[in-house]
Amino acid sequence: KIIRPIFDDKCTRTTIIDGAHLISAMNTYANKGLMKPSTLFCTFDIRNLYTMLPQEEALDILVEFLHMHSYRKVKGIPLDSIRKLASIVLKENVFVYDNIIYQQTTGGAMDSSFTLTLANIFMWKWQREFVRRQDISGEFFGRYIDDIFMTWNRSEHELRKLLDQANQWYPNIKLDYKISQSLPFLDVLVTNNHGILSTAVYHKPNAEPYVIPFCSDHPRHVFVNIIQTLLTRAVRYSSTFETFNYERRSIKLMLLYNGYSSSFIDQQFHKFFNEFIYATSILSFIENEQQFILLRQEILGQPTPGQSQTTSRAATADVDNDQTDVTAETTSRESVAKIQKEPINYTDRLIVHYTHEKRFEPFKRNMHRVYQNVSKNTSAMVLKLIVGNRNRRDAKHELIRKRPKRSLLQCKQIQNKYKKMLKRRKQNKKSVTTNVQTNNT
């Protein structure tokens, strides 16, 4: 929580947040006239980055990263203390396999948010040579955790030579790369079509056409959000009207396959296009390329949830932090006040949650009616009742045991010592009781 905002703020230029962010960056690259018919794309990923991080070197790079950006303390914590705390989080990881407890000596825990931040900072150091070369030639370089996308306007042989050299920088860090004029990255297919940038939604060949089935026990807004999200992504990622139409048909077929009714699908499609009717002056159905371009420009101008989250985190990077540079010291109280959210007052609200089931569909309405009748002419009338629902836990969370048995987590030597101690206490207590009875007799 205290280091990730700093990374988001200082490494914005080389970080890819999501597919929409990559498309925006590539559009900027193409608009500068850097896209040529011979331009190559290169993607590569680091093999098992989380579990192959060299621990001591990663901790050193963490301190180096903070030093380089003029931090001496972070939220009042000195850098040497941050390193010690990070060492505990990174090194004190154990797991159970085949009833044997192991300690992790390389890398970090896969589900740890700190491991993600540390991996990003480690890659900040690893990629510096790439970034330096790309900056000199004006080429694009972007990274999403352990996946990298870059452009290249020199010979393919030079690029392969550079990538082979990068494979020797760290013994644990190895990369697999692809070079072509049409490559997938995340969920985007990026193509150099004779010097013209083309993008589309990328579907993995082995991906199954599944979404949440329409017959599943979920609130109605979940099904609505699925369709809206799929259509928004299709508009953002499709560079042409033809590409969008193909993706729109694929979306409808997938929804039909998962039990969504045709009338519900058409209703949500109409609703999606009607949201932009006043902004773009188009009909509910897009009829030509020009109308699609207007719609796409409107949606591309809106930040994705991931972009908004990253921006809000980065805005708090220098709040209450000890930096030696002048810019940090001139941060005004007004800007800090804007960053910090005002606390929500819950004293005048009564919030109730229940697990969603279709048979409880009228529950909210009935709850409000009962509350109004009961609280009428009482002091409880000033409270605002908010009734929300939670989704059911899926089978993955219900059936998978993430924690080992308690007996495995307890040291057998300590257990045996504790049992012997209890046994001695019982024997001593028994002997004392016997002696008292004998004396009384």
C-alpha angles and dihedrals in degrees: 000000000000100000103037094066089054091053092047090051100044100038101044094119096060100033124099110205100186143326094287090053091053091050091051091050092047091049088055090049092051093045089057088062094247095122109095132176088254097047113129128208122215128193126181137167133203115244112243094337097174095052097038100052111128099237103211093042092048090053091049090050090050091058091042090052092053092044092050091055091050099255119148095165133016115210087341094307115124117234094245089056090048089053092051092048091047089050091055093050092046102042105033094074120127132174138183125237125170090350092304124114116227132187120221111238100172127047126349142275113297096223096044116113088208091057088056092052093045091049090052092051091046090053089049087066095039095053098048094101091050092049092048093053093044092050092053092054096037093242126146123256123177135163135201104194101291098353119088131194122190141162126229132195100177130076120308089231091062091050093050090049091053092048092049089052090051089056088065098050095089125016093221097042114080128165137207115209141191127198123196145117090254119044138155120235120182101321097332128095108210117195134182101215101191092310096323120109114236125182135182141164110281120219118192112239093238095044114123119225094243134136129157105307116246090234093057121112099257132126114268093247089065091064091045092051092050092057094042092050093049093049093046091052091047092054094045096047101038111088094189137040090240092055091049093051090052091051092045091055090048090052092051093048091049092050092048089049089055094052102264112149118244091234092053091049093049091046092054092044090054091047092052095052094041090061089070099038095103095041095050104021093229132135125256088265122053108232106178146014095267093056090048092051090053091050092046093050089052093051096040088057091061118084119238119237090256092052092048092049093049092047093050091049093049090051090065095050097105099033111121091351126134110235127165098212122095097239092063092050093053094059105129126226089238093060091047090051090054091051095050112075119230112249115253116241109230097172093096095046134080110203121195126180130191135177109264120247127161091234088061093056095121091043096101094050092046091047092054092047094050092046092052092050095047097043095044112128091004135106089256090074090085091061116094112223115221116186116191135168137223125216119243117262110257124239092259092064094038099050106030117088107215097176123060122236115288092240090063092053094055121082110245092213091055090045092052091046090050092049092050090049091052090047092053091049091053091048092048091048090049093049092049091051091050092050092050092051091049092051092049090052 
